[in-house]
Amino acid sequence: MLSQRCKYALKAMVDLARASGGPRRVSDIAEQENIPRKFLEAIMTDLKKGLVVDSTRGKFGGYRLSRPSDLITFGEIIRLIDGPLALLPCASQNFYRPCDDCEDEITCVLRRVLIDARNELAAVLDRTTLAAALAAPPQSQFAAAILAEDSPIPVG
């Protein structure tokens, strides 16, 4: 599950992608995206350290994306803020570490399934750029079903 910090980071990055390159003040992003300003300031510092945003000081300063929105993926932002996508450290590609209680990593069923899950999730997040997310239709059929009360989720 995404942390609230990561959710706010993604919302801020989408806001900056919508801004078409002009600098945005933290207070404006916070108000537009309904994010606590102080919390967003700390998040923006992390995004700057992660080289996905640049900042300019002064009256007309603010934050902007450090590169075009079609070159920044959701996967990059999530890893920057929350770390690995994998549910277990032994299933992580970028943050691998063996599990303390595992006797045989090669035959571990949990690891095999969670590596498959990580691969599928990473495939979606690493191909979805900020630009692509903004260009996509408002809701997929799956998302619409989840949001609709008492509606079965379509299968197939």
Phi and psi restraints in degrees (value plus and minus 20) as a CYANA .aco file:
   2 LEU   PHI     -89.3   -49.3
   2 LEU   PSI     122.2   162.2
   3 SER   PHI     -93.6   -53.6
   3 SER   PSI     140.4   180.4
   4 GLN   PHI     -82.3   -42.3
   4 GLN   PSI     -55.8   -15.8
   5 ARG   PHI     -79.6   -39.6
   5 ARG   PSI     -64.4   -24.4
   6 CYS   PHI     -88.5   -48.5
   6 CYS   PSI     -60.8   -20.8
   7 LYS   PHI     -79.1   -39.1
   7 LYS   PSI     -64.8   -24.8
   8 TYR   PHI     -84.2   -44.2
   8 TYR   PSI     -59.0   -19.0
   9 ALA   PHI     -82.0   -42.0
   9 ALA   PSI     -63.9   -23.9
  10 LEU   PHI     -83.6   -43.6
  10 LEU   PSI     -63.3   -23.3
  11 LYS   PHI     -82.2   -42.2
  11 LYS   PSI     -61.0   -21.0
  12 ALA   PHI     -85.6   -45.6
  12 ALA   PSI     -60.7   -20.7
  13 MET   PHI     -86.7   -46.7
  13 MET   PSI     -59.5   -19.5
  14 VAL   PHI     -83.8   -43.8
  14 VAL   PSI     -61.1   -21.1
  15 ASP   PHI     -78.9   -38.9
  15 ASP   PSI     -64.9   -24.9
  16 LEU   PHI     -86.2   -46.2
  16 LEU   PSI     -56.4   -16.4
  17 ALA   PHI     -84.7   -44.7
  17 ALA   PSI     -56.5   -16.5
  18 ARG   PHI     -87.9   -47.9
  18 ARG   PSI     -45.9    -5.9
  19 ALA   PHI     -92.3   -52.3
  19 ALA   PSI     -24.8    15.2
  20 SER   PHI      36.6    76.6
  20 SER   PSI      20.2    60.2
  21 GLY   PHI      72.1   112.1
  21 GLY   PSI     -37.9     2.1
  22 GLY   PHI     -94.3   -54.3
  22 GLY   PSI     128.5   168.5
  23 PRO   PHI     -88.6   -48.6
  23 PRO   PSI     124.0   164.0
  24 ARG   PHI    -142.0  -102.0
  24 ARG   PSI     113.3   153.3
  25 ARG   PHI     -95.5   -55.5
  25 ARG   PSI     127.4   167.4
  26 VAL   PHI     -76.3   -36.3
  26 VAL   PSI     -61.8   -21.8
  27 SER   PHI     -81.7   -41.7
  27 SER   PSI     -56.6   -16.6
  28 ASP   PHI     -89.9   -49.9
  28 ASP   PSI     -63.1   -23.1
  29 ILE   PHI     -82.9   -42.9
  29 ILE   PSI     -66.4   -26.4
  30 ALA   PHI     -78.3   -38.3
  30 ALA   PSI     -64.5   -24.5
  31 GLU   PHI     -87.1   -47.1
  31 GLU   PSI     -66.7   -26.7
  32 GLN   PHI     -82.5   -42.5
  32 GLN   PSI     -60.9   -20.9
  33 GLU   PHI    -119.4   -79.4
  33 GLU   PSI     -18.5    21.5
  34 ASN   PHI      39.0    79.0
  34 ASN   PSI      33.4    73.4
  35 ILE   PHI    -140.5  -100.5
  35 ILE   PSI     114.1   154.1
  36 PRO   PHI     -77.0   -37.0
  36 PRO   PSI     107.9   147.9
  37 ARG   PHI     -78.3   -38.3
  37 ARG   PSI     -67.6   -27.6
  38 LYS   PHI     -81.4   -41.4
  38 LYS   PSI     -60.5   -20.5
  39 PHE   PHI     -85.0   -45.0
  39 PHE   PSI     -62.4   -22.4
  40 LEU   PHI     -85.4   -45.4
  40 LEU   PSI     -56.3   -16.3
  41 GLU   PHI     -78.0   -38.0
  41 GLU   PSI     -64.0   -24.0
  42 ALA   PHI     -86.4   -46.4
  42 ALA   PSI     -59.6   -19.6
  43 ILE   PHI     -83.8   -43.8
  43 ILE   PSI     -63.9   -23.9
  44 MET   PHI     -83.8   -43.8
  44 MET   PSI     -53.7   -13.7
  45 THR   PHI     -82.4   -42.4
  45 THR   PSI     -63.4   -23.4
  46 ASP   PHI     -85.3   -45.3
  46 ASP   PSI     -59.9   -19.9
  47 LEU   PHI     -85.8   -45.8
  47 LEU   PSI     -54.8   -14.8
  48 LYS   PHI     -88.5   -48.5
  48 LYS   PSI     -64.0   -24.0
  49 LYS   PHI     -81.5   -41.5
  49 LYS   PSI     -52.3   -12.3
  50 GLY   PHI    -101.5   -61.5
  50 GLY   PSI     -17.9    22.1
  51 LEU   PHI      45.5    85.5
  51 LEU   PSI       8.4    48.4
  52 VAL   PHI    -124.2   -84.2
  52 VAL   PSI     -33.0     7.0
  53 VAL   PHI    -153.9  -113.9
  53 VAL   PSI     135.5   175.5
  54 ASP   PHI    -137.7   -97.7
  54 ASP   PSI     138.1   178.1
  55 SER   PHI    -149.9  -109.9
  55 SER   PSI     132.9   172.9
  56 THR   PHI    -149.3  -109.3
  56 THR   PSI     113.1   153.1
  57 ARG   PHI    -106.2   -66.2
  57 ARG   PSI     143.9   183.9
  58 GLY   PHI      88.4   128.4
  58 GLY   PSI     158.6   198.6
  59 LYS   PHI     -76.6   -36.6
  59 LYS   PSI     -59.1   -19.1
  60 PHE   PHI    -125.4   -85.4
  60 PHE   PSI       1.6    41.6
  61 GLY   PHI    -104.9   -64.9
  61 GLY   PSI    -193.3  -153.3
  62 GLY   PHI     129.8   169.8
  62 GLY   PSI    -179.5  -139.5
  63 TYR   PHI    -130.3   -90.3
  63 TYR   PSI     129.5   169.5
  64 ARG   PHI    -166.1  -126.1
  64 ARG   PSI     141.2   181.2
  65 LEU   PHI     -83.1   -43.1
  65 LEU   PSI     123.6   163.6
  66 SER   PHI    -100.5   -60.5
  66 SER   PSI     -34.9     5.1
  67 ARG   PHI    -171.2  -131.2
  67 ARG   PSI     150.0   190.0
  68 PRO   PHI     -77.2   -37.2
  68 PRO   PSI     129.0   169.0
  69 SER   PHI     -84.9   -44.9
  69 SER   PSI     -37.7     2.3
  70 ASP   PHI    -104.7   -64.7
  70 ASP   PSI     -16.0    24.0
  71 LEU   PHI    -137.3   -97.3
  71 LEU   PSI     -12.3    27.7
  72 ILE   PHI    -140.1  -100.1
  72 ILE   PSI     101.5   141.5
  73 THR   PHI    -122.4   -82.4
  73 THR   PSI     138.9   178.9
  74 PHE   PHI     -80.7   -40.7
  74 PHE   PSI     -58.7   -18.7
  75 GLY   PHI     -79.6   -39.6
  75 GLY   PSI     -62.2   -22.2
  76 GLU   PHI     -82.0   -42.0
  76 GLU   PSI     -64.6   -24.6
  77 ILE   PHI     -86.7   -46.7
  77 ILE   PSI     -65.1   -25.1
  78 ILE   PHI     -82.0   -42.0
  78 ILE   PSI     -65.2   -25.2
  79 ARG   PHI     -83.5   -43.5
  79 ARG   PSI     -57.1   -17.1
  80 LEU   PHI     -83.2   -43.2
  80 LEU   PSI     -62.3   -22.3
  81 ILE   PHI    -109.3   -69.3
  81 ILE   PSI     -67.8   -27.8
  82 ASP   PHI    -122.9   -82.9
  82 ASP   PSI     -32.9     7.1
  83 GLY   PHI      70.7   110.7
  83 GLY   PSI    -162.3  -122.3
  84 PRO   PHI     -85.0   -45.0
  84 PRO   PSI     130.2   170.2
  85 LEU   PHI    -101.6   -61.6
  85 LEU   PSI     -46.4    -6.4
  86 ALA   PHI     -86.3   -46.3
  86 ALA   PSI     128.1   168.1
  87 LEU   PHI    -102.0   -62.0
  87 LEU   PSI     -41.1    -1.1
  88 LEU   PHI    -146.4  -106.4
  88 LEU   PSI     126.3   166.3
  89 PRO   PHI     -82.5   -42.5
  89 PRO   PSI     -49.6    -9.6
  90 CYS   PHI     -94.6   -54.6
  90 CYS   PSI     -32.8     7.2
  91 ALA   PHI    -119.2   -79.2
  91 ALA   PSI     -19.9    20.1
  92 SER   PHI    -104.2   -64.2
  92 SER   PSI     117.4   157.4
  93 GLN   PHI    -104.3   -64.3
  93 GLN   PSI     -61.4   -21.4
  94 ASN   PHI    -113.6   -73.6
  94 ASN   PSI     -40.6    -0.6
  95 PHE   PHI    -147.8  -107.8
  95 PHE   PSI      14.9    54.9
  96 TYR   PHI     -76.8   -36.8
  96 TYR   PSI     120.2   160.2
  97 ARG   PHI    -179.8  -139.8
  97 ARG   PSI     119.3   159.3
  98 PRO   PHI     -88.2   -48.2
  98 PRO   PSI     129.2   169.2
  99 CYS   PHI     -94.8   -54.8
  99 CYS   PSI     121.4   161.4
 100 ASP   PHI     -85.8   -45.8
 100 ASP   PSI     -51.9   -11.9
 101 ASP   PHI    -121.1   -81.1
 101 ASP   PSI     -10.4    29.6
 102 CYS   PHI    -110.1   -70.1
 102 CYS   PSI     109.3   149.3
 103 GLU   PHI    -106.0   -66.0
 103 GLU   PSI     -56.4   -16.4
 104 ASP   PHI    -165.7  -125.7
 104 ASP   PSI      77.7   117.7
 105 GLU   PHI     -80.5   -40.5
 105 GLU   PSI     -52.7   -12.7
 106 ILE   PHI     -84.9   -44.9
 106 ILE   PSI     -58.1   -18.1
 107 THR   PHI    -122.2   -82.2
 107 THR   PSI     -14.4    25.6
 108 CYS   PHI     -89.0   -49.0
 108 CYS   PSI      97.8   137.8
 109 VAL   PHI     -87.6   -47.6
 109 VAL   PSI     -61.3   -21.3
 110 LEU   PHI     -77.7   -37.7
 110 LEU   PSI     -67.1   -27.1
 111 ARG   PHI     -80.3   -40.3
 111 ARG   PSI     -65.7   -25.7
 112 ARG   PHI     -79.6   -39.6
 112 ARG   PSI     -67.5   -27.5
 113 VAL   PHI     -86.6   -46.6
 113 VAL   PSI     -62.6   -22.6
 114 LEU   PHI     -93.3   -53.3
 114 LEU   PSI     -44.8    -4.8
 115 ILE   PHI     -88.4   -48.4
 115 ILE   PSI     -62.6   -22.6
 116 ASP   PHI     -80.1   -40.1
 116 ASP   PSI     -63.3   -23.3
 117 ALA   PHI     -84.2   -44.2
 117 ALA   PSI     -65.0   -25.0
 118 ARG   PHI     -79.6   -39.6
 118 ARG   PSI     -62.2   -22.2
 119 ASN   PHI     -82.9   -42.9
 119 ASN   PSI     -62.6   -22.6
 120 GLU   PHI     -85.5   -45.5
 120 GLU   PSI     -65.8   -25.8
 121 LEU   PHI     -83.0   -43.0
 121 LEU   PSI     -66.1   -26.1
 122 ALA   PHI     -81.7   -41.7
 122 ALA   PSI     -57.6   -17.6
 123 ALA   PHI     -80.4   -40.4
 123 ALA   PSI     -63.7   -23.7
 124 VAL   PHI     -89.1   -49.1
 124 VAL   PSI     -70.3   -30.3
 125 LEU   PHI     -88.4   -48.4
 125 LEU   PSI     -52.5   -12.5
 126 ASP   PHI    -102.7   -62.7
 126 ASP   PSI     -34.3     5.7
 127 ARG   PHI    -121.4   -81.4
 127 ARG   PSI     -29.5    10.5
 128 THR   PHI    -114.1   -74.1
 128 THR   PSI      87.2   127.2
 129 THR   PHI    -109.1   -69.1
 129 THR   PSI     147.1   187.1
 130 LEU   PHI     -79.7   -39.7
 130 LEU   PSI     -62.3   -22.3
 131 ALA   PHI     -82.4   -42.4
 131 ALA   PSI     -63.3   -23.3
 132 ALA   PHI     -85.1   -45.1
 132 ALA   PSI     -59.1   -19.1
 133 ALA   PHI     -84.5   -44.5
 133 ALA   PSI     -59.1   -19.1
 134 LEU   PHI     -91.6   -51.6
 134 LEU   PSI     -49.2    -9.2
 135 ALA   PHI    -103.6   -63.6
 135 ALA   PSI     -35.7     4.3
 136 ALA   PHI     -90.9   -50.9
 136 ALA   PSI     134.2   174.2
 137 PRO   PHI     -78.4   -38.4
 137 PRO   PSI     133.7   173.7
 138 PRO   PHI     -72.7   -32.7
 138 PRO   PSI     -61.4   -21.4
 139 GLN   PHI    -164.8  -124.8
 139 GLN   PSI     122.0   162.0
 140 SER   PHI    -103.1   -63.1
 140 SER   PSI     147.0   187.0
 141 GLN   PHI     -80.4   -40.4
 141 GLN   PSI     -59.5   -19.5
 142 PHE   PHI     -83.6   -43.6
 142 PHE   PSI     -67.4   -27.4
 143 ALA   PHI     -84.1   -44.1
 143 ALA   PSI     -59.5   -19.5
 144 ALA   PHI     -82.5   -42.5
 144 ALA   PSI     -60.0   -20.0
 145 ALA   PHI     -86.3   -46.3
 145 ALA   PSI     -58.6   -18.6
 146 ILE   PHI     -85.3   -45.3
 146 ILE   PSI     -60.3   -20.3
 147 LEU   PHI     -95.5   -55.5
 147 LEU   PSI     -45.4    -5.4
 148 ALA   PHI     -96.7   -56.7
 148 ALA   PSI     112.5   152.5
 149 GLU   PHI     -90.1   -50.1
 149 GLU   PSI     120.3   160.3
 150 ASP   PHI      34.6    74.6
 150 ASP   PSI       6.2    46.2
 151 SER   PHI    -122.2   -82.2
 151 SER   PSI     109.8   149.8
 152 PRO   PHI     -88.6   -48.6
 152 PRO   PSI     125.3   165.3
 153 ILE   PHI     -97.7   -57.7
 153 ILE   PSI     107.4   147.4
 154 PRO   PHI     -84.3   -44.3
 154 PRO   PSI     120.4   160.4
 155 VAL   PHI    -139.0   -99.0
 155 VAL   PSI     117.6   157.6
